[in-house]
Amino acid sequence: MKCLLCGQTMKTVLTFSSLLLLKNDASCLCLDCDSTFERIGEEYCPNCMKIGLSTKCQDCQFWCKEGVEVSHRAIFTYNQAMKDFFSRYKFDGDFLLRKVFSSFLSEELKKYKEYQFVVIPLSPDRYANRGFNQVEGLVEAAGFSYLDLLEKREERTSSSKNRSERLATELPFFIKSGVTIPKKILLIDDIYTTGATINRVKKLLEEAGAKDVKTFSLVR
């Protein structure tokens, strides 16, 4: 088996459980590539996992004033290795890389058995240009399904906006007509920056009838 990022051949060790369950326990990353990604440590904002803090951060205080109680979890920090990964996965369109973090995501997402998963959608033009939704790819590669509740209108991408612009942007997302809103939702995105996207969509779902909406991203 080869590492999905660097192509290095890795040794695969078959365990009794993997043979019994016909399950592949092998990682998609070699040890060298795995070591370049930084997991969130023990010191972070208790609401959104922003690193280097032990109390509610400035962004979460903002969302509290907006009527949104942030309840976000993530796995990795947005370091250079992660920037390079998303450059290849999202912008170069290397869809195979959706599997890179499947084992990490599987371990985290299975903690939310009582929740229905909903992913942040792409606009029609963005989806047509990219050919896939990167968040859907990550969730599916981890072995989970999701509900198709949301749509997005065309707008300037959030990655091209600064912090204040992201916080001030009018919400381009809306709930599809005729769908049933679950009571417990885990809203999933790829990267959490200020929370402008995911927390506004969280509020939208709560106003539509969801009683418990938690949020999750691969990266914070």
C-alpha positions in Angstrom: 0.0 0.0 0.0 1.2 3.5 -0.9 0.9 6.7 1.1 -1.8 8.9 -0.6 0.3 12.1 -0.2 3.8 11.1 -1.1 3.5 7.8 -2.8 5.9 6.0 -0.4 5.2 2.3 -0.1 4.0 1.3 3.4 4.0 -2.1 5.1 0.6 -3.4 5.8 0.0 -5.5 8.9 -3.1 -7.7 8.9 -4.7 -8.2 12.3 -7.0 -11.0 13.3 -10.0 -8.6 13.6 -9.3 -7.1 10.2 -9.4 -10.5 8.6 -12.5 -11.6 10.6 -14.4 -8.4 9.7 -12.9 -8.0 6.2 -11.8 -4.6 7.4 -8.7 -2.7 6.3 -7.1 -1.1 9.3 -4.2 0.3 7.4 -3.6 4.1 7.4 -3.6 6.1 4.2 -0.6 8.1 5.4 3.0 7.1 5.9 4.6 8.0 9.2 6.6 10.9 7.7 3.4 12.5 6.2 1.4 11.8 9.3 3.9 13.6 11.5 3.5 16.8 9.5 -0.1 17.3 10.6 -0.7 18.9 14.0 -3.5 17.7 16.2 -5.2 20.2 18.5 -3.6 20.0 21.9 -5.0 20.3 25.4 -5.2 24.1 25.6 -8.0 25.7 23.5 -11.2 27.7 23.6 -13.8 25.4 25.2 -16.4 26.5 22.7 -14.6 26.4 19.3 -11.2 24.7 20.0 -9.1 27.8 19.0 -5.7 26.9 20.3 -3.7 28.7 22.9 -6.6 29.7 25.0 -8.4 28.4 28.1 -11.4 30.7 28.1 -14.1 31.7 25.5 -12.4 33.4 22.6 -13.3 36.7 21.0 -15.1 35.1 18.1 -17.2 32.9 20.4 -18.1 36.0 22.5 -19.3 37.6 19.2 -21.5 34.6 18.4 -22.9 34.6 21.9 -24.1 38.2 21.4 -25.6 37.1 18.0 -27.6 34.4 19.8 -25.5 31.5 18.9 -23.9 29.3 21.6 -20.9 27.8 19.9 -20.4 24.0 20.3 -17.7 23.1 17.9 -15.2 20.3 17.7 -12.2 19.7 15.3 -9.2 17.5 15.0 -6.3 19.3 13.4 -4.8 22.8 13.3 -4.4 24.7 10.0 -0.7 24.4 9.6 1.4 24.4 6.4 0.9 20.7 5.8 -2.8 21.1 6.0 -2.8 24.1 3.7 -0.8 22.0 1.2 -3.3 19.1 1.6 -6.3 21.4 0.9 -4.5 23.0 -2.1 -4.2 19.5 -3.7 -7.6 18.2 -2.6 -9.9 21.2 -3.1 -8.2 23.4 -5.7 -6.3 20.8 -7.7 -9.2 18.4 -7.6 -7.4 15.3 -6.3 -10.5 13.5 -5.2 -8.5 10.4 -4.0 -7.2 12.6 -1.1 -10.7 12.5 0.5 -9.4 9.2 2.1 -6.4 10.7 3.8 -8.1 11.4 7.1 -10.8 8.8 6.9 -9.6 6.9 10.0 -9.4 10.1 12.1 -12.8 11.2 11.0 -14.4 7.8 11.6 -13.1 7.8 15.2 -14.5 11.2 15.9 -17.8 11.1 14.0 -18.9 7.8 15.5 -19.2 9.7 18.8 -22.3 11.4 17.4 -24.5 8.3 16.9 -27.6 10.2 18.0 -27.2 13.0 15.5 -28.1 13.3 11.9 -25.2 14.6 9.8 -25.6 17.6 7.5 -22.7 19.0 5.4 -22.1 22.6 4.3 -23.0 22.7 0.6 -21.2 24.4 -2.3 -22.8 26.8 -4.7 -23.9 25.3 -8.1 -21.1 27.1 -10.0 -18.5 26.0 -7.4 -19.7 22.4 -7.5 -19.6 22.4 -11.3 -16.1 23.8 -11.4 -14.7 21.5 -8.8 -16.7 18.4 -9.6 -17.3 17.4 -6.0 -18.1 18.7 -2.6 -15.0 18.3 -0.5 -16.9 17.9 2.8 -19.2 15.3 1.4 -16.1 13.4 0.1 -14.5 13.5 3.6 -17.6 12.2 5.3 -18.3 9.5 2.8 -14.7 8.3 2.9 -15.1 8.0 6.7 -18.0 5.7 6.1 -21.0 7.9 7.0 -24.0 9.3 5.2 -25.6 12.7 5.5 -28.9 14.5 4.9 -29.3 16.8 1.9 -31.0 19.8 3.6 -29.2 22.9 2.4 -28.4 24.8 -0.7 -26.1 27.8 -1.4 -26.5 30.8 -3.6 -23.6 32.2 -5.7 -21.3 34.6 -3.9 -17.6 35.5 -3.5 -15.7 32.6 -1.8 -15.1 33.0 1.9 -11.4 32.2 1.4 -11.0 35.5 -0.6 -12.5 37.6 2.3 -10.8 39.0 5.4 -12.1 38.3 8.9 -14.4 41.3 9.2 -15.9 40.6 5.7 -16.6 37.0 6.6 -18.4 38.0 9.8 -20.5 40.7 8.0 -21.5 38.7 4.9 -25.2 38.1 4.4 -25.9 34.3 4.7 -26.0 32.7 1.2 -27.4 29.4 2.5 -31.0 28.3 2.7 -33.0 25.2 3.6 -34.5 23.2 0.7 -38.2 23.3 0.5 -40.1 20.2 1.7 -37.4 18.8 3.9 -37.9 17.6 7.4 -35.5 19.1 10.0 -34.1 16.6 12.5 -34.1 17.5 16.2 -30.4 16.6 16.6 -27.9 17.7 13.9 -24.2 17.6 13.6 -23.3 20.3 11.0 -20.0 19.4 9.3 -17.5 21.6 7.4 -13.9 21.2 6.3 -12.2 24.3 8.0 -13.4 26.5 10.8 -11.9 30.0 10.8 -14.1 32.7 12.4 -17.2 30.4 12.4 -19.0 32.8 10.1 -20.4 30.1 7.8 -21.1 27.2 10.1 -22.5 29.2 13.1 -24.9 31.1 10.9 -26.1 27.9 9.3 -26.4 26.4 12.8 -28.7 29.3 13.8 -30.7 28.9 10.5 -31.3 25.2 11.4 -32.2 26.0 15.0 -34.7 28.6 13.8 -36.2 26.0 11.5 -36.9 23.6 14.4 -33.7 21.8 15.3 -33.3 21.5 19.0 -29.7 20.5 19.3 -27.2 21.5 16.6 -23.5 20.8 17.2 -20.8 21.7 14.7 -17.7 19.8 13.5 -14.8 20.4 11.1 -11.6 18.5 10.2 -9.5 21.6 10.8 -9.6 24.5 13.2 
